Amino acid sequence: MLKAVVKTIALLLILFVMLYVGLYNRQEIDFNFPVAGTTVKDPIRASAALIYFGIFAVGLLAGTILTVGGTKEVRSGGEGKKSGSKNK
């Protein structure tokens, strides 16, 4: 339970930073990402807060997919037995 509370507080802190960035970065900027290849000639022109939010959202979704989608539960034949327990 404590782990869930810590994760929730961390997410709220990140969301607060995003809100703070959105309040004070209203001007439009040119976003260049040459690795992708699509913004080399025509950079994306949008508000700094919107670009920041988009990058955060992509990172959060990728992290969620890697965390949740990458685990598979493998069960062995010894179900119900706990290590270190003694049978009476």
PDB file of N, CA, C and O in Angstrom, chain B, residues numbered from 101:
ATOM      1  N   MET B 101       0.825  -1.186   0.000  1.00  0.00           N
ATOM      2  CA  MET B 101       0.000   0.000   0.000  1.00  0.00           C
ATOM      3  C   MET B 101       0.876   1.258   0.000  1.00  0.00           C
ATOM      4  O   MET B 101       0.579   2.225  -0.703  1.00  0.00           O
ATOM      5  N   LEU B 102       1.939   1.241   0.780  1.00  0.00           N
ATOM      6  CA  LEU B 102       2.828   2.394   0.831  1.00  0.00           C
ATOM      7  C   LEU B 102       3.460   2.654  -0.529  1.00  0.00           C
ATOM      8  O   LEU B 102       3.671   3.802  -0.918  1.00  0.00           O
ATOM      9  N   LYS B 103       3.759   1.574  -1.249  1.00  0.00           N
ATOM     10  CA  LYS B 103       4.353   1.720  -2.585  1.00  0.00           C
ATOM     11  C   LYS B 103       3.390   2.440  -3.535  1.00  0.00           C
ATOM     12  O   LYS B 103       3.813   3.275  -4.335  1.00  0.00           O
ATOM     13  N   ALA B 104       2.109   2.119  -3.446  1.00  0.00           N
ATOM     14  CA  ALA B 104       1.105   2.768  -4.300  1.00  0.00           C
ATOM     15  C   ALA B 104       0.962   4.245  -3.947  1.00  0.00           C
ATOM     16  O   ALA B 104       0.792   5.080  -4.836  1.00  0.00           O
ATOM     17  N   VAL B 105       1.029   4.573  -2.666  1.00  0.00           N
ATOM     18  CA  VAL B 105       0.923   5.972  -2.241  1.00  0.00           C
ATOM     19  C   VAL B 105       2.124   6.767  -2.739  1.00  0.00           C
ATOM     20  O   VAL B 105       1.964   7.891  -3.215  1.00  0.00           O
ATOM     21  N   VAL B 106       3.319   6.202  -2.637  1.00  0.00           N
ATOM     22  CA  VAL B 106       4.533   6.884  -3.107  1.00  0.00           C
ATOM     23  C   VAL B 106       4.467   7.101  -4.614  1.00  0.00           C
ATOM     24  O   VAL B 106       4.825   8.176  -5.097  1.00  0.00           O
ATOM     25  N   LYS B 107       4.016   6.100  -5.361  1.00  0.00           N
ATOM     26  CA  LYS B 107       3.887   6.247  -6.809  1.00  0.00           C
ATOM     27  C   LYS B 107       2.855   7.313  -7.172  1.00  0.00           C
ATOM     28  O   LYS B 107       3.057   8.068  -8.123  1.00  0.00           O
ATOM     29  N   THR B 108       1.755   7.381  -6.427  1.00  0.00           N
ATOM     30  CA  THR B 108       0.725   8.379  -6.683  1.00  0.00           C
ATOM     31  C   THR B 108       1.250   9.781  -6.410  1.00  0.00           C
ATOM     32  O   THR B 108       0.993  10.702  -7.185  1.00  0.00           O
ATOM     33  N   ILE B 109       1.985   9.947  -5.312  1.00  0.00           N
ATOM     34  CA  ILE B 109       2.564  11.253  -4.999  1.00  0.00           C
ATOM     35  C   ILE B 109       3.575  11.660  -6.073  1.00  0.00           C
ATOM     36  O   ILE B 109       3.619  12.825  -6.469  1.00  0.00           O
ATOM     37  N   ALA B 110       4.376  10.722  -6.543  1.00  0.00           N
ATOM     38  CA  ALA B 110       5.343  11.025  -7.600  1.00  0.00           C
ATOM     39  C   ALA B 110       4.634  11.452  -8.879  1.00  0.00           C
ATOM     40  O   ALA B 110       5.060  12.405  -9.530  1.00  0.00           O
ATOM     41  N   LEU B 111       3.569  10.768  -9.243  1.00  0.00           N
ATOM     42  CA  LEU B 111       2.814  11.148 -10.440  1.00  0.00           C
ATOM     43  C   LEU B 111       2.186  12.529 -10.279  1.00  0.00           C
ATOM     44  O   LEU B 111       2.167  13.313 -11.227  1.00  0.00           O
ATOM     45  N   LEU B 112       1.673  12.834  -9.088  1.00  0.00           N
ATOM     46  CA  LEU B 112       1.105  14.155  -8.846  1.00  0.00           C
ATOM     47  C   LEU B 112       2.166  15.246  -8.943  1.00  0.00           C
ATOM     48  O   LEU B 112       1.887  16.334  -9.448  1.00  0.00           O
ATOM     49  N   LEU B 113       3.362  14.973  -8.471  1.00  0.00           N
ATOM     50  CA  LEU B 113       4.445  15.949  -8.592  1.00  0.00           C
ATOM     51  C   LEU B 113       4.797  16.201 -10.055  1.00  0.00           C
ATOM     52  O   LEU B 113       5.027  17.343 -10.454  1.00  0.00           O
ATOM     53  N   ILE B 114       4.838  15.147 -10.846  1.00  0.00           N
ATOM     54  CA  ILE B 114       5.130  15.294 -12.273  1.00  0.00           C
ATOM     55  C   ILE B 114       4.020  16.096 -12.958  1.00  0.00           C
ATOM     56  O   ILE B 114       4.294  16.961 -13.790  1.00  0.00           O
ATOM     57  N   LEU B 115       2.776  15.803 -12.604  1.00  0.00           N
ATOM     58  CA  LEU B 115       1.664  16.550 -13.190  1.00  0.00           C
ATOM     59  C   LEU B 115       1.698  18.022 -12.770  1.00  0.00           C
ATOM     60  O   LEU B 115       1.329  18.897 -13.553  1.00  0.00           O
ATOM     61  N   PHE B 116       2.138  18.298 -11.535  1.00  0.00           N
ATOM     62  CA  PHE B 116       2.279  19.681 -11.100  1.00  0.00           C
ATOM     63  C   PHE B 116       3.330  20.409 -11.940  1.00  0.00           C
ATOM     64  O   PHE B 116       3.126  21.559 -12.329  1.00  0.00           O
ATOM     65  N   VAL B 117       4.445  19.746 -12.217  1.00  0.00           N
ATOM     66  CA  VAL B 117       5.492  20.362 -13.045  1.00  0.00           C
ATOM     67  C   VAL B 117       4.944  20.652 -14.435  1.00  0.00           C
ATOM     68  O   VAL B 117       5.239  21.697 -15.015  1.00  0.00           O
ATOM     69  N   MET B 118       4.144  19.729 -14.974  1.00  0.00           N
ATOM     70  CA  MET B 118       3.549  19.959 -16.292  1.00  0.00           C
ATOM     71  C   MET B 118       2.607  21.160 -16.269  1.00  0.00           C
ATOM     72  O   MET B 118       2.590  21.955 -17.208  1.00  0.00           O
ATOM     73  N   LEU B 119       1.825  21.293 -15.202  1.00  0.00           N
ATOM     74  CA  LEU B 119       0.928  22.435 -15.071  1.00  0.00           C
ATOM     75  C   LEU B 119       1.725  23.731 -14.978  1.00  0.00           C
ATOM     76  O   LEU B 119       1.366  24.733 -15.597  1.00  0.00           O
ATOM     77  N   TYR B 120       2.789  23.708 -14.216  1.00  0.00           N
ATOM     78  CA  TYR B 120       3.644  24.878 -14.044  1.00  0.00           C
ATOM     79  C   TYR B 120       4.281  25.297 -15.370  1.00  0.00           C
ATOM     80  O   TYR B 120       4.327  26.483 -15.698  1.00  0.00           O
ATOM     81  N   VAL B 121       4.768  24.321 -16.124  1.00  0.00           N
ATOM     82  CA  VAL B 121       5.355  24.610 -17.432  1.00  0.00           C
ATOM     83  C   VAL B 121       4.292  25.195 -18.364  1.00  0.00           C
ATOM     84  O   VAL B 121       4.572  26.120 -19.127  1.00  0.00           O
ATOM     85  N   GLY B 122       3.093  24.662 -18.301  1.00  0.00           N
ATOM     86  CA  GLY B 122       2.014  25.151 -19.157  1.00  0.00           C
ATOM     87  C   GLY B 122       1.590  26.569 -18.843  1.00  0.00           C
ATOM     88  O   GLY B 122       1.183  27.309 -19.738  1.00  0.00           O
ATOM     89  N   LEU B 123       1.681  26.954 -17.585  1.00  0.00           N
ATOM     90  CA  LEU B 123       1.278  28.301 -17.203  1.00  0.00           C
ATOM     91  C   LEU B 123       2.247  29.366 -17.701  1.00  0.00           C
ATOM     92  O   LEU B 123       1.833  30.472 -18.049  1.00  0.00           O
ATOM     93  N   TYR B 124       3.532  29.035 -17.734  1.00  0.00           N
ATOM     94  CA  TYR B 124       4.537  30.054 -18.011  1.00  0.00           C
ATOM     95  C   TYR B 124       5.227  29.916 -19.370  1.00  0.00           C
ATOM     96  O   TYR B 124       6.121  30.706 -19.674  1.00  0.00           O
ATOM     97  N   ASN B 125       4.850  28.964 -20.175  1.00  0.00           N
ATOM     98  CA  ASN B 125       5.452  28.802 -21.503  1.00  0.00           C
ATOM     99  C   ASN B 125       4.365  28.776 -22.562  1.00  0.00           C
ATOM    100  O   ASN B 125       4.069  27.737 -23.152  1.00  0.00           O
ATOM    101  N   ARG B 126       3.785  29.931 -22.786  1.00  0.00           N
ATOM    102  CA  ARG B 126       2.684  30.024 -23.757  1.00  0.00           C
ATOM    103  C   ARG B 126       3.154  30.358 -25.156  1.00  0.00           C
ATOM    104  O   ARG B 126       2.389  30.211 -26.109  1.00  0.00           O
ATOM    105  N   GLN B 127       4.402  30.808 -25.307  1.00  0.00           N
ATOM    106  CA  GLN B 127       4.886  31.199 -26.624  1.00  0.00           C
ATOM    107  C   GLN B 127       5.104  29.965 -27.505  1.00  0.00           C
ATOM    108  O   GLN B 127       5.335  28.860 -27.013  1.00  0.00           O
ATOM    109  N   GLU B 128       5.024  30.183 -28.800  1.00  0.00           N
ATOM    110  CA  GLU B 128       5.227  29.082 -29.734  1.00  0.00           C
ATOM    111  C   GLU B 128       6.714  28.889 -29.991  1.00  0.00           C
ATOM    112  O   GLU B 128       7.488  29.845 -30.031  1.00  0.00           O
ATOM    113  N   ILE B 129       7.091  27.625 -30.163  1.00  0.00           N
ATOM    114  CA  ILE B 129       8.482  27.285 -30.448  1.00  0.00           C
ATOM    115  C   ILE B 129       8.526  26.343 -31.648  1.00  0.00           C
ATOM    116  O   ILE B 129       7.516  25.751 -32.028  1.00  0.00           O
ATOM    117  N   ASP B 130       9.702  26.218 -32.231  1.00  0.00           N
ATOM    118  CA  ASP B 130       9.933  25.241 -33.295  1.00  0.00           C
ATOM    119  C   ASP B 130      10.504  23.984 -32.658  1.00  0.00           C
ATOM    120  O   ASP B 130      11.530  24.031 -31.979  1.00  0.00           O
ATOM    121  N   PHE B 131       9.836  22.867 -32.883  1.00  0.00           N
ATOM    122  CA  PHE B 131      10.294  21.590 -32.341  1.00  0.00           C
ATOM    123  C   PHE B 131      10.986  20.821 -33.450  1.00  0.00           C
ATOM    124  O   PHE B 131      10.358  20.438 -34.437  1.00  0.00           O
ATOM    125  N   ASN B 132      12.291  20.594 -33.285  1.00  0.00           N
ATOM    126  CA  ASN B 132      13.084  19.835 -34.254  1.00  0.00           C
ATOM    127  C   ASN B 132      13.489  18.506 -33.636  1.00  0.00           C
ATOM    128  O   ASN B 132      14.007  18.460 -32.520  1.00  0.00           O
ATOM    129  N   PHE B 133      13.254  17.443 -34.359  1.00  0.00           N
ATOM    130  CA  PHE B 133      13.654  16.105 -33.915  1.00  0.00           C
ATOM    131  C   PHE B 133      14.206  15.382 -35.132  1.00  0.00           C
ATOM    132  O   PHE B 133      13.492  14.603 -35.763  1.00  0.00           O
ATOM    133  N   PRO B 134      15.482  15.629 -35.475  1.00  0.00           N
ATOM    134  CA  PRO B 134      16.040  15.116 -36.718  1.00  0.00           C
ATOM    135  C   PRO B 134      16.103  13.595 -36.802  1.00  0.00           C
ATOM    136  O   PRO B 134      16.135  13.042 -37.901  1.00  0.00           O
ATOM    137  N   VAL B 135      16.121  12.915 -35.671  1.00  0.00           N
ATOM    138  CA  VAL B 135      16.199  11.452 -35.698  1.00  0.00           C
ATOM    139  C   VAL B 135      14.962  10.861 -36.369  1.00  0.00           C
ATOM    140  O   VAL B 135      15.054   9.862 -37.082  1.00  0.00           O
ATOM    141  N   ALA B 136      13.817  11.477 -36.142  1.00  0.00           N
ATOM    142  CA  ALA B 136      12.580  10.982 -36.737  1.00  0.00           C
ATOM    143  C   ALA B 136      12.533  11.230 -38.240  1.00  0.00           C
ATOM    144  O   ALA B 136      11.886  10.485 -38.975  1.00  0.00           O
ATOM    145  N   GLY B 137      13.224  12.282 -38.698  1.00  0.00           N
ATOM    146  CA  GLY B 137      13.284  12.546 -40.128  1.00  0.00           C
ATOM    147  C   GLY B 137      12.173  13.422 -40.655  1.00  0.00           C
ATOM    148  O   GLY B 137      12.321  14.023 -41.719  1.00  0.00           O
ATOM    149  N   THR B 138      11.064  13.513 -39.944  1.00  0.00           N
ATOM    150  CA  THR B 138       9.938  14.298 -40.462  1.00  0.00           C
ATOM    151  C   THR B 138      10.048  15.773 -40.130  1.00  0.00           C
ATOM    152  O   THR B 138       9.417  16.594 -40.795  1.00  0.00           O
ATOM    153  N   THR B 139      10.828  16.135 -39.123  1.00  0.00           N
ATOM    154  CA  THR B 139      10.914  17.538 -38.733  1.00  0.00           C
ATOM    155  C   THR B 139      12.189  18.218 -39.222  1.00  0.00           C
ATOM    156  O   THR B 139      12.491  19.332 -38.794  1.00  0.00           O
ATOM    157  N   VAL B 140      12.940  17.570 -40.106  1.00  0.00           N
ATOM    158  CA  VAL B 140      14.191  18.154 -40.574  1.00  0.00           C
ATOM    159  C   VAL B 140      13.917  19.403 -41.407  1.00  0.00           C
ATOM    160  O   VAL B 140      14.536  20.444 -41.188  1.00  0.00           O
ATOM    161  N   LYS B 141      12.999  19.303 -42.355  1.00  0.00           N
ATOM    162  CA  LYS B 141      12.713  20.437 -43.233  1.00  0.00           C
ATOM    163  C   LYS B 141      11.599  21.332 -42.683  1.00  0.00           C
ATOM    164  O   LYS B 141      11.676  22.555 -42.794  1.00  0.00           O
ATOM    165  N   ASP B 142      10.583  20.736 -42.102  1.00  0.00           N
ATOM    166  CA  ASP B 142       9.454  21.494 -41.559  1.00  0.00           C
ATOM    167  C   ASP B 142       9.306  21.188 -40.069  1.00  0.00           C
ATOM    168  O   ASP B 142       8.670  20.198 -39.707  1.00  0.00           O
ATOM    169  N   PRO B 143       9.881  22.019 -39.203  1.00  0.00           N
ATOM    170  CA  PRO B 143       9.734  21.768 -37.770  1.00  0.00           C
ATOM    171  C   PRO B 143       8.287  21.965 -37.322  1.00  0.00           C
ATOM    172  O   PRO B 143       7.541  22.734 -37.928  1.00  0.00           O
ATOM    173  N   ILE B 144       7.907  21.280 -36.280  1.00  0.00           N
ATOM    174  CA  ILE B 144       6.569  21.422 -35.721  1.00  0.00           C
ATOM    175  C   ILE B 144       6.527  22.725 -34.931  1.00  0.00           C
ATOM    176  O   ILE B 144       7.370  22.955 -34.064  1.00  0.00           O
ATOM    177  N   ARG B 145       5.552  23.573 -35.225  1.00  0.00           N
ATOM    178  CA  ARG B 145       5.427  24.854 -34.517  1.00  0.00           C
ATOM    179  C   ARG B 145       4.189  24.786 -33.640  1.00  0.00           C
ATOM    180  O   ARG B 145       3.061  24.738 -34.132  1.00  0.00           O
ATOM    181  N   ALA B 146       4.419  24.784 -32.321  1.00  0.00           N
ATOM    182  CA  ALA B 146       3.325  24.721 -31.353  1.00  0.00           C
ATOM    183  C   ALA B 146       3.802  25.352 -30.048  1.00  0.00           C
ATOM    184  O   ALA B 146       4.972  25.709 -29.907  1.00  0.00           O
ATOM    185  N   SER B 147       2.875  25.484 -29.093  1.00  0.00           N
ATOM    186  CA  SER B 147       3.263  26.064 -27.812  1.00  0.00           C
ATOM    187  C   SER B 147       4.202  25.109 -27.085  1.00  0.00           C
ATOM    188  O   SER B 147       4.107  23.891 -27.235  1.00  0.00           O
ATOM    189  N   ALA B 148       5.095  25.671 -26.305  1.00  0.00           N
ATOM    190  CA  ALA B 148       6.086  24.864 -25.585  1.00  0.00           C
ATOM    191  C   ALA B 148       5.412  23.896 -24.625  1.00  0.00           C
ATOM    192  O   ALA B 148       5.860  22.760 -24.470  1.00  0.00           O
ATOM    193  N   ALA B 149       4.341  24.338 -23.982  1.00  0.00           N
ATOM    194  CA  ALA B 149       3.648  23.481 -23.028  1.00  0.00           C
ATOM    195  C   ALA B 149       3.009  22.279 -23.725  1.00  0.00           C
ATOM    196  O   ALA B 149       3.017  21.172 -23.186  1.00  0.00           O
ATOM    197  N   LEU B 150       2.461  22.492 -24.913  1.00  0.00           N
ATOM    198  CA  LEU B 150       1.830  21.398 -25.653  1.00  0.00           C
ATOM    199  C   LEU B 150       2.868  20.374 -26.100  1.00  0.00           C
ATOM    200  O   LEU B 150       2.622  19.170 -26.023  1.00  0.00           O
ATOM    201  N   ILE B 151       4.011  20.836 -26.559  1.00  0.00           N
ATOM    202  CA  ILE B 151       5.073  19.919 -26.963  1.00  0.00           C
ATOM    203  C   ILE B 151       5.602  19.160 -25.749  1.00  0.00           C
ATOM    204  O   ILE B 151       5.845  17.956 -25.833  1.00  0.00           O
ATOM    205  N   TYR B 152       5.782  19.844 -24.630  1.00  0.00           N
ATOM    206  CA  TYR B 152       6.234  19.195 -23.400  1.00  0.00           C
ATOM    207  C   TYR B 152       5.248  18.110 -22.976  1.00  0.00           C
ATOM    208  O   TYR B 152       5.650  17.005 -22.613  1.00  0.00           O
ATOM    209  N   PHE B 153       3.937  18.436 -23.024  1.00  0.00           N
ATOM    210  CA  PHE B 153       2.922  17.455 -22.651  1.00  0.00           C
ATOM    211  C   PHE B 153       2.945  16.257 -23.594  1.00  0.00           C
ATOM    212  O   PHE B 153       2.808  15.120 -23.142  1.00  0.00           O
ATOM    213  N   GLY B 154       3.113  16.486 -24.883  1.00  0.00           N
ATOM    214  CA  GLY B 154       3.146  15.387 -25.850  1.00  0.00           C
ATOM    215  C   GLY B 154       4.318  14.450 -25.619  1.00  0.00           C
ATOM    216  O   GLY B 154       4.169  13.230 -25.690  1.00  0.00           O
ATOM    217  N   ILE B 155       5.483  15.019 -25.341  1.00  0.00           N
ATOM    218  CA  ILE B 155       6.654  14.188 -25.079  1.00  0.00           C
ATOM    219  C   ILE B 155       6.465  13.399 -23.789  1.00  0.00           C
ATOM    220  O   ILE B 155       6.820  12.223 -23.725  1.00  0.00           O
ATOM    221  N   PHE B 156       5.906  14.040 -22.757  1.00  0.00           N
ATOM    222  CA  PHE B 156       5.634  13.345 -21.500  1.00  0.00           C
ATOM    223  C   PHE B 156       4.642  12.207 -21.702  1.00  0.00           C
ATOM    224  O   PHE B 156       4.835  11.112 -21.174  1.00  0.00           O
ATOM    225  N   ALA B 157       3.577  12.462 -22.468  1.00  0.00           N
ATOM    226  CA  ALA B 157       2.547  11.445 -22.689  1.00  0.00           C
ATOM    227  C   ALA B 157       3.109  10.240 -23.431  1.00  0.00           C
ATOM    228  O   ALA B 157       2.797   9.101 -23.083  1.00  0.00           O
ATOM    229  N   VAL B 158       3.928  10.475 -24.445  1.00  0.00           N
ATOM    230  CA  VAL B 158       4.535   9.368 -25.191  1.00  0.00           C
ATOM    231  C   VAL B 158       5.445   8.553 -24.273  1.00  0.00           C
ATOM    232  O   VAL B 158       5.424   7.322 -24.316  1.00  0.00           O
ATOM    233  N   GLY B 159       6.238   9.223 -23.449  1.00  0.00           N
ATOM    234  CA  GLY B 159       7.114   8.522 -22.518  1.00  0.00           C
ATOM    235  C   GLY B 159       6.346   7.729 -21.474  1.00  0.00           C
ATOM    236  O   GLY B 159       6.728   6.608 -21.141  1.00  0.00           O
ATOM    237  N   LEU B 160       5.266   8.302 -20.957  1.00  0.00           N
ATOM    238  CA  LEU B 160       4.450   7.608 -19.963  1.00  0.00           C
ATOM    239  C   LEU B 160       3.776   6.381 -20.565  1.00  0.00           C
ATOM    240  O   LEU B 160       3.751   5.319 -19.942  1.00  0.00           O
ATOM    241  N   LEU B 161       3.234   6.517 -21.761  1.00  0.00           N
ATOM    242  CA  LEU B 161       2.594   5.366 -22.422  1.00  0.00           C
ATOM    243  C   LEU B 161       3.610   4.266 -22.739  1.00  0.00           C
ATOM    244  O   LEU B 161       3.327   3.082 -22.556  1.00  0.00           O
ATOM    245  N   ALA B 162       4.780   4.660 -23.210  1.00  0.00           N
ATOM    246  CA  ALA B 162       5.809   3.661 -23.516  1.00  0.00           C
ATOM    247  C   ALA B 162       6.256   2.943 -22.255  1.00  0.00           C
ATOM    248  O   ALA B 162       6.428   1.724 -22.268  1.00  0.00           O
ATOM    249  N   GLY B 163       6.444   3.670 -21.177  1.00  0.00           N
ATOM    250  CA  GLY B 163       6.829   3.049 -19.911  1.00  0.00           C
ATOM    251  C   GLY B 163       5.757   2.118 -19.381  1.00  0.00           C
ATOM    252  O   GLY B 163       6.064   1.053 -18.847  1.00  0.00           O
ATOM    253  N   THR B 164       4.496   2.516 -19.525  1.00  0.00           N
ATOM    254  CA  THR B 164       3.394   1.666 -19.075  1.00  0.00           C
ATOM    255  C   THR B 164       3.320   0.388 -19.889  1.00  0.00           C
ATOM    256  O   THR B 164       3.129  -0.694 -19.333  1.00  0.00           O
ATOM    257  N   ILE B 165       3.467   0.501 -21.188  1.00  0.00           N
ATOM    258  CA  ILE B 165       3.413  -0.683 -22.054  1.00  0.00           C
ATOM    259  C   ILE B 165       4.569  -1.623 -21.738  1.00  0.00           C
ATOM    260  O   ILE B 165       4.379  -2.837 -21.668  1.00  0.00           O
ATOM    261  N   LEU B 166       5.757  -1.075 -21.550  1.00  0.00           N
ATOM    262  CA  LEU B 166       6.912  -1.917 -21.240  1.00  0.00           C
ATOM    263  C   LEU B 166       6.778  -2.579 -19.877  1.00  0.00           C
ATOM    264  O   LEU B 166       7.202  -3.721 -19.703  1.00  0.00           O
ATOM    265  N   THR B 167       6.192  -1.879 -18.906  1.00  0.00           N
ATOM    266  CA  THR B 167       6.053  -2.434 -17.564  1.00  0.00           C
ATOM    267  C   THR B 167       4.955  -3.480 -17.500  1.00  0.00           C
ATOM    268  O   THR B 167       5.170  -4.570 -16.971  1.00  0.00           O
ATOM    269  N   VAL B 168       3.796  -3.169 -18.025  1.00  0.00           N
ATOM    270  CA  VAL B 168       2.654  -4.065 -17.917  1.00  0.00           C
ATOM    271  C   VAL B 168       2.708  -5.172 -18.957  1.00  0.00           C
ATOM    272  O   VAL B 168       2.438  -6.330 -18.636  1.00  0.00           O
ATOM    273  N   GLY B 169       3.044  -4.847 -20.169  1.00  0.00           N
ATOM    274  CA  GLY B 169       2.996  -5.823 -21.251  1.00  0.00           C
ATOM    275  C   GLY B 169       4.169  -6.786 -21.284  1.00  0.00           C
ATOM    276  O   GLY B 169       4.097  -7.806 -21.969  1.00  0.00           O
ATOM    277  N   GLY B 170       5.239  -6.498 -20.570  1.00  0.00           N
ATOM    278  CA  GLY B 170       6.424  -7.329 -20.661  1.00  0.00           C
ATOM    279  C   GLY B 170       6.491  -8.480 -19.689  1.00  0.00           C
ATOM    280  O   GLY B 170       7.421  -9.282 -19.765  1.00  0.00           O
ATOM    281  N   THR B 171       5.539  -8.596 -18.774  1.00  0.00           N
ATOM    282  CA  THR B 171       5.614  -9.657 -17.772  1.00  0.00           C
ATOM    283  C   THR B 171       4.620 -10.761 -18.085  1.00  0.00           C
ATOM    284  O   THR B 171       3.463 -10.511 -18.424  1.00  0.00           O
ATOM    285  N   LYS B 172       5.100 -11.978 -17.964  1.00  0.00           N
ATOM    286  CA  LYS B 172       4.238 -13.145 -18.118  1.00  0.00           C
ATOM    287  C   LYS B 172       4.442 -14.018 -16.903  1.00  0.00           C
ATOM    288  O   LYS B 172       5.576 -14.284 -16.505  1.00  0.00           O
ATOM    289  N   GLU B 173       3.354 -14.462 -16.314  1.00  0.00           N
ATOM    290  CA  GLU B 173       3.435 -15.275 -15.112  1.00  0.00           C
ATOM    291  C   GLU B 173       3.599 -16.736 -15.508  1.00  0.00           C
ATOM    292  O   GLU B 173       2.789 -17.283 -16.257  1.00  0.00           O
ATOM    293  N   VAL B 174       4.637 -17.350 -15.006  1.00  0.00           N
ATOM    294  CA  VAL B 174       4.894 -18.756 -15.266  1.00  0.00           C
ATOM    295  C   VAL B 174       4.677 -19.508 -13.971  1.00  0.00           C
ATOM    296  O   VAL B 174       5.287 -19.189 -12.950  1.00  0.00           O
ATOM    297  N   ARG B 175       3.820 -20.493 -14.008  1.00  0.00           N
ATOM    298  CA  ARG B 175       3.532 -21.266 -12.803  1.00  0.00           C
ATOM    299  C   ARG B 175       4.213 -22.622 -12.901  1.00  0.00           C
ATOM    300  O   ARG B 175       4.217 -23.277 -13.943  1.00  0.00           O
ATOM    301  N   SER B 176       4.772 -23.001 -11.801  1.00  0.00           N
ATOM    302  CA  SER B 176       5.391 -24.328 -11.745  1.00  0.00           C
ATOM    303  C   SER B 176       4.422 -25.311 -11.098  1.00  0.00           C
ATOM    304  O   SER B 176       3.323 -24.932 -10.691  1.00  0.00           O
ATOM    305  N   GLY B 177       4.829 -26.561 -11.005  1.00  0.00           N
ATOM    306  CA  GLY B 177       3.970 -27.601 -10.448  1.00  0.00           C
ATOM    307  C   GLY B 177       3.778 -27.483  -8.951  1.00  0.00           C
ATOM    308  O   GLY B 177       2.891 -28.141  -8.409  1.00  0.00           O
ATOM    309  N   GLY B 178       4.556 -26.686  -8.263  1.00  0.00           N
ATOM    310  CA  GLY B 178       4.472 -26.595  -6.813  1.00  0.00           C
ATOM    311  C   GLY B 178       3.569 -25.472  -6.339  1.00  0.00           C
ATOM    312  O   GLY B 178       3.962 -24.685  -5.477  1.00  0.00           O
ATOM    313  N   GLU B 179       2.384 -25.386  -6.879  1.00  0.00           N
ATOM    314  CA  GLU B 179       1.464 -24.340  -6.466  1.00  0.00           C
ATOM    315  C   GLU B 179       0.994 -24.593  -5.039  1.00  0.00           C
ATOM    316  O   GLU B 179       0.804 -25.737  -4.624  1.00  0.00           O
ATOM    317  N   GLY B 180       0.814 -23.530  -4.315  1.00  0.00           N
ATOM    318  CA  GLY B 180       0.300 -23.650  -2.964  1.00  0.00           C
ATOM    319  C   GLY B 180       1.394 -23.797  -1.933  1.00  0.00           C
ATOM    320  O   GLY B 180       1.120 -23.618  -0.747  1.00  0.00           O
ATOM    321  N   LYS B 181       2.592 -24.108  -2.309  1.00  0.00           N
ATOM    322  CA  LYS B 181       3.690 -24.254  -1.371  1.00  0.00           C
ATOM    323  C   LYS B 181       4.460 -22.949  -1.303  1.00  0.00           C
ATOM    324  O   LYS B 181       4.737 -22.327  -2.328  1.00  0.00           O
ATOM    325  N   LYS B 182       4.799 -22.543  -0.105  1.00  0.00           N
ATOM    326  CA  LYS B 182       5.606 -21.351   0.087  1.00  0.00           C
ATOM    327  C   LYS B 182       6.973 -21.785   0.540  1.00  0.00           C
ATOM    328  O   LYS B 182       7.114 -22.752   1.288  1.00  0.00           O
ATOM    329  N   SER B 183       7.976 -21.074   0.089  1.00  0.00           N
ATOM    330  CA  SER B 183       9.316 -21.438   0.486  1.00  0.00           C
ATOM    331  C   SER B 183       9.517 -21.130   1.967  1.00  0.00           C
ATOM    332  O   SER B 183       9.083 -20.089   2.461  1.00  0.00           O
ATOM    333  N   GLY B 184      10.166 -22.030   2.649  1.00  0.00           N
ATOM    334  CA  GLY B 184      10.448 -21.836   4.055  1.00  0.00           C
ATOM    335  C   GLY B 184       9.341 -22.298   4.971  1.00  0.00           C
ATOM    336  O   GLY B 184       9.502 -22.223   6.190  1.00  0.00           O
ATOM    337  N   SER B 185       8.233 -22.769   4.453  1.00  0.00           N
ATOM    338  CA  SER B 185       7.162 -23.231   5.329  1.00  0.00           C
ATOM    339  C   SER B 185       7.363 -24.714   5.648  1.00  0.00           C
ATOM    340  O   SER B 185       7.895 -25.484   4.848  1.00  0.00           O
ATOM    341  N   LYS B 186       6.922 -25.074   6.831  1.00  0.00           N
ATOM    342  CA  LYS B 186       7.083 -26.463   7.270  1.00  0.00           C
ATOM    343  C   LYS B 186       5.735 -27.143   7.249  1.00  0.00           C
ATOM    344  O   LYS B 186       4.740 -26.559   7.678  1.00  0.00           O
ATOM    345  N   ASN B 187       5.683 -28.363   6.760  1.00  0.00           N
ATOM    346  CA  ASN B 187       4.446 -29.149   6.766  1.00  0.00           C
ATOM    347  C   ASN B 187       4.339 -29.894   8.076  1.00  0.00           C
ATOM    348  O   ASN B 187       5.303 -30.523   8.513  1.00  0.00           O
ATOM    349  N   LYS B 188       3.204 -29.834   8.697  1.00  0.00           N
ATOM    350  CA  LYS B 188       2.999 -30.534   9.977  1.00  0.00           C
ATOM    351  C   LYS B 188       2.131 -31.746   9.768  1.00  0.00           C
ATOM    352  O   LYS B 188       1.841 -32.469  10.721  1.00  0.00           O
TER     353      LYS B 188
END
